[in-house]
Amino acid sequence: MALVVFLGTGESAAGDKALQGGVYKSFKENKNNDLTKLISDYYKAYAEGNTDKIQKLATNISDEEISYIKFYSQYIEKFSDMEVVTKEGLNEGDYFTSVKVNLKYENIDTAAPGLDFFYVQTDKDGKLFINGLYDSFNQENNIYEMDTNIADLYSIYIRQQDFLDLWAGVQSDFAEALESDATLKAFLDESLKEAHVQWNQEYKAQVEQAEQEAAKAEEEAKAKAEEEAKAAEEAAKAQQEEENAFKGKTDSKVNVRAAADKTSEKLGSVEKGTEITIYGEEGDFYKFDYNGTKAYIVKSSVKVSNGDDTEEQQAENENVTITKSYAKGDKITIKSTTNIRSKMDTSSSKVAVAYEGDTVEVVMSYAEGWTKVKYKNKEGFIRTDLL
């Protein structure tokens, strides 16, 4: 049992009489049965290593302190001869609480006298609890930040003569206990210190391992999310390709490539007159279905069906006179595969491909010979003469 003397660094409590509470008053012997029971239950749970119970009696108990209690409690047989004195805390219902108590270790005859400190508060329901921010463990290890007003009051509290007298008496009793029992002295000076060092090393190793596992889990979750996003993007792209697909037929035997490059891996070849499904264009190549796999074939070896530029270019070359005109909202049934363009230009990109039997809705007809249509929630342009 060791009291860690914590000295507050702020000036608020020392300089403001309104915040000093009862720290200048003499100790009061505790007569509050609820407070006595709270401290007694805490010590009982501590000796048993019952951290679940402790967390019901005290707030702000860190994971590190929980680990320490489990370690330390294995050496404790019991706490006894508890004497509790109090002073008023910062707020009404707060208590600076000093507890003189004997700590009996397992298999050691002599108990070790000690002096503990608790900052006890009252919750909104009138129930007392220990605020673990101000216990010796947190004061020594600075795990959680303390309220400076209470910390500064505590620095005044431990400088009062009645406290100093109480502390001196406990120190004297502790020294006598060590002198009278060599086994107790050896345990505290050697065995317990060595065990504490080992616990500290093991705890740090556990924390490091937990952090590594958490970082690994986070990386795996991130990778999985990226993989799922990529898969969704590829699925959306594939769906769009399917929607915009059109037919073509080879006009000669031609090689099939793994990429849109004449030097890429050759996957095989297709014979002249083979009908293929085309999903897109990349430079001089068409992307098409080759035995269930997306592959590439040179454009020059493929004659596309009515849905490709050829029909539009042919219509343009034949100087077809555009006489058709449609009103907004007209529904038109497509008679043959037709490209829907992003602009009124046969060289512009395709928005979609409409097939025989599909229906488009007219948005507006233009004098330039194009009609803007809506098709499957997409809008684009079709040469009016193709409608």
C-alpha positions, -999 to 999 in steps of 0.1 A, spaced: 0 0 0 15 33 -10 1 67 -12 11 87 -43 13 123 -34 -1 142 -64 6 179 -66 -18 199 -87 -2 225 -111 -32 248 -115 -40 279 -94 -78 278 -94 -83 259 -62 -55 275 -43 -65 310 -53 -103 308 -50 -117 303 -15 -151 293 -30 -135 262 -45 -116 251 -14 -145 233 2 -137 218 35 -100 209 29 -89 233 56 -113 217 82 -103 188 103 -110 152 94 -144 139 103 -148 103 114 -170 88 88 -205 80 100 -221 76 66 -230 39 64 -234 41 26 -199 54 23 -185 28 46 -203 0 27 -190 14 -6 -154 13 5 -158 -21 22 -174 -36 -10 -146 -21 -30 -119 -37 -9 -137 -71 -9 -140 -70 -47 -104 -59 -50 -91 -88 -29 -112 -112 -50 -100 -97 -82 -136 -91 -91 -131 -63 -116 -167 -64 -128 -179 -55 -93 -152 -28 -90 -165 -12 -122 -199 -10 -107 -186 8 -76 -161 30 -94 -160 50 -126 -130 58 -149 -111 25 -142 -88 20 -172 -80 -13 -189 -45 -11 -176 -58 -7 -140 -82 -36 -145 -52 -57 -156 -32 -46 -126 -60 -54 -101 -62 -89 -115 -25 -93 -112 -22 -78 -77 -52 -95 -62 -37 -129 -66 -13 -120 -37 -40 -106 -14 -58 -126 12 -79 -97 27 -82 -61 38 -91 -55 74 -93 -30 103 -106 -2 80 -107 33 94 -124 60 73 -121 97 76 -135 124 53 -135 160 43 -159 179 21 -150 178 -16 -154 203 -44 -192 199 -48 -220 190 -24 -220 152 -20 -183 149 -28 -159 135 -2 -121 135 1 -118 101 18 -87 87 35 -88 51 45 -63 35 70 -64 -2 63 -44 -34 69 -35 -55 39 -29 -92 46 -10 -110 19 -13 -147 12 9 -170 33 24 -140 52 16 -137 89 19 -99 94 -4 -75 77 10 -44 60 -6 -11 72 -15 13 44 -32 46 36 -56 48 6 -73 78 -9 -107 78 -26 -126 107 -42 -162 98 -35 -191 115 -53 -229 113 -54 -247 106 -86 -280 122 -97 -300 94 -80 -282 101 -47 -260 70 -49 -224 72 -39 -196 61 -62 -158 62 -64 -143 84 -91 -113 64 -103 -96 95 -118 -82 103 -85 -71 69 -72 -34 63 -68 -31 42 -100 -43 69 -123 -24 96 -104 8 76 -109 2 66 -145 -17 96 -158 -39 75 -180 -69 98 -177 -69 136 -174 -81 148 -140 -103 179 -132 -78 206 -123 -101 220 -96 -103 187 -78 -66 180 -84 -56 213 -69 -78 209 -39 -62 175 -34 -28 191 -34 -40 213 -5 -57 184 12 -25 163 15 -6 193 30 -29 197 59 -15 188 93 -41 163 102 -34 144 70 3 146 75 -1 132 110 -22 104 97 3 96 70 32 97 95 14 73 118 8 48 89 45 51 79 55 43 114 32 13 116 44 1 82 81 3 93 74 -17 124 56 -44 104 86 -48 81 110 -49 110 89 -75 129 84 -98 98 114 -106 76 91 -126 53 69 -96 47 99 -74 40 114 -99 15 81 -103 -2 76 -65 -7 112 -57 -15 119 -86 -38 91 -110 -49 63 -84 -54 87 -60 -72 99 -87 -96 63 -98 -102 53 -62 -109 80 -58 -135 69 -90 -152 33 -80 -152 42 -46 -167 62 -62 -195 34 -87 -202 8 -60 -202 27 -39 -227 33 -69 -249 -5 -76 -248 -13 -40 -257 12 -40 -286 -2 -73 -299 -38 -60 -296 -28 -28 -315 -11 -49 -342 -42 -72 -345 -65 -41 -347 -43 -25 -373 -43 -58 -393 -81 -61 -390 -85 -25 -402 -62 -31 -432 -81 -63 -440 -114 -45 -437 -101 -17 -459 -88 -41 -485 -121 -60 -485 -140 -27 -489 -118 -17 -518 -122 -52 -534 -160 -50 -531 -160 -15 -545 -138 -27 -574 -161 -57 -580 -192 -34 -579 -175 -11 -604 -166 -39 -627 -201 -54 -624 -216 -20 -633 -192 -16 -662 -201 -51 -674 -238 -44 -671 -233 -12 -691 -214 -31 -717 -241 -57 -720 -267 -29 -724 -247 -13 -752 -236 -45 -769 -242 -49 -806 -236 -76 -833 -209 -80 -859 -196 -106 -884 -160 -113 -893 -153 -108 -930 -120 -128 -928 -102 -152 -905 -87 -130 -877 -66 -134 -846 -81 -129 -811 -59 -109 -787 -59 -106 -749 -56 -68 -751 -63 -40 -776 -28 -44 -790 -15 -63 -820 15 -75 -800 -5 -88 -770 -11 -125 -763 -29 -144 -790 -58 -163 -775 -69 -180 -807 -87 -170 -839 -122 -169 -854 -132 -180 -889 -146 -157 -916 -184 -153 -913 -184 -158 -875 -211 -137 -858 -198 -120 -826 -212 -98 -798 -193 -65 -794 -192 -47 -761 -171 -17 -769 -143 -1 -788 -106 5 -778 -87 22 -806 -85 0 -836 -100 -30 -817 -135 -42 -807 -140 -58 -773 -161 -89 -779 -172 -122 -764 -148 -150 -771 -160 -183 -757 -173 -166 -726 -142 -144 -721 -138 -107 -731 -111 -104 -758 -102 -81 -787 -104 -83 -824 -93 -57 -850 -121 -35 -863 -110 -38 -899 -119 -75 -900 -154 -71 -887 -186 -59 -904 -210 -46 -879 -248 -49 -879 -272 -20 -884 -265 -7 -849 -230 5 -857 -217 36 -873 -219 20 -907 -256 24 -910 -255 60 -899 -226 68 -921 -243 50 -951 -274 70 -945 -253 102 -943 -234 92 -975 -266 85 -994 -277 121 -986 -310 109 -973 -335 138 -970 -348 140 -935 -385 146 -937 -396 129 -904 -404 149 -873 -417 137 -840 -434 154 -811 -423 153 -775 -436 122 -757 -441 101 -789 -433 65 -783 -414 48 -812 -407 11 -816 -372 4 -829 -372 -17 -861 -335 -26 -862 -305 -23 -840 -297 14 -836 -270 34 -817 -280 61 -793 -253 88 -793 -242 113 -767 -242 141 -793 -257 149 -827 -227 133 -845 -221 98 -858 -186 99 -844 -197 107 -808 -197 81 -781 -226 58 -776 -250 62 -747 -267 29 -754 -278 6 -782 -315 0 -788 -326 -33 -805 -355 -43 -826 -387 -42 -806 -373 -18 -780 -393 15 -774 -378 50 -771 -396 81 -760 -391 113 -780 -377 143 -761 -373 166 -791 -367 165 -828 -341 188 -844 -338 203 -879 -303 189 -881 -318 155 -887 -315 141 -852 -340 133 -825 -333 133 -788 -349 102 -771 -352 87 -737 -343 50 -735 -341 30 -702 -336 61 -681 -308 73 -704 -311 102 -729 -293 105 -762 -296 112 -799 -307 90 -829 -306 100 -865 -342 108 -873 -342 89 -906 -334 57 -886 -365 59 -865 
